[in-house]
């Protein structure tokens, strides 16, 4: 399912226009992005939790040359599926 499919599904299920569904989806994704940018977790009970985690610096290797590289630490996004979503997929 891509973004257009999701918008169609939202519009059909909620009996709203596609434009309104697209606006709602945009507001949701913007809200999640802004919360994660602030370092906050976003928890949707039954669906899952988005969180920001720090990935530690580590040593890597260039697969073509074999040269050793230092990979710097950085923040990344983690998603942990909620119980309801996990059980639905099993």
Secondary structure by P-SEA (a helix, b strand, c coil): ccaaaaaaaaaaaacccaaaaaaaaaaaaaaaaaaaaabbbbbccccbbbbbbbbcbbbbbcccccbbbbbbbbbbbbbbbcaaaaaaac
